[in-house]
Amino acid sequence: MAGSMELSRRALLFGAAAAAAASALPGVASASTLSTGQIQAMLDADGGWTLLDADADGVKLYQKSVTGYGVLAYKGVRPVAVRPQALFDTICDVPAHKAISGGVLAESVVLHKSESALHYYQVMQSPSWMPISDRYWFLQSSIRRDIGGRAGHHKRAWNPLDATKYAQAHSAVVSRFPDAVQVTLNSGSWEVQPGATANDSVLIYRIFSHPGGNISDSVASQVSQRSLPENMLKFEAAAKQRA
């Protein structure tokens, strides 16, 4: 969810079932060929996106292939009846993401926060009955508000964070979740633009990630595709409750 690869229960169920039939070998996505800056530029670029579904639970869903990777990038666009500031504040409230995820996240912890930057980690703990390992990720975000002087145009982009910079926190996560797999390909952004009225927004969610481990590239892409609309709807609902 919020600025990361938080997966919905529906997507997890799909991913676990599909992974059982997928190749046990990780795909080429595990071998990084682009810098995080290049990945963000690719996600921001208008070209290359193909409309996959015009109404995926109310979300316009797009996909884009990325040279050198086996997984696809995804983008969702949805008009939201929430003020831009309220929506973006919800997106930036990382500790609240655990509750917003509906039980998907076991931990969501801020390591550093300023007006323009955010460092944090999150842990996705799978139910005991699901044949998939836990996942965790350490991320760094840039935070931009009123971009270009346009009130209500905000963006939070995230990329992997070197966990050794927070060695104590990383060791604690590994101790509590010894079988968890660290997600290392995990970039994306939440962007909020002003809508038709002062009480409306346009929410744009971009993701490019792979859960790692023995999940194939094709399954990883499908999990991202299926989780994206639900994640957007969860943040919309949370923002409406807080507004």
Secondary structure, DSSP 4 states (H G I P E B T S, - for coil): -TTS----HHHHHHHHHHHHHS-SS--GGGS--S-HHHHHHHHH-STT-EEEEEEETTEEEEEE--TT-SSPEEEEEEEESS-HHHHHHHHH-GGGHHHHTTSSEEEEEEEEE-SSEEEEEEEEPPPTTSSS--EEEEEEEEEE-SGGG-TT-EEEEEEE--GGGGHHHHHHHHHHSTTPEEP-EEEEEEEEEE-SSTT-EEEEEEEEEE--TT--HHHHHHHHHHHHHHHHHHHHHHHHHH-
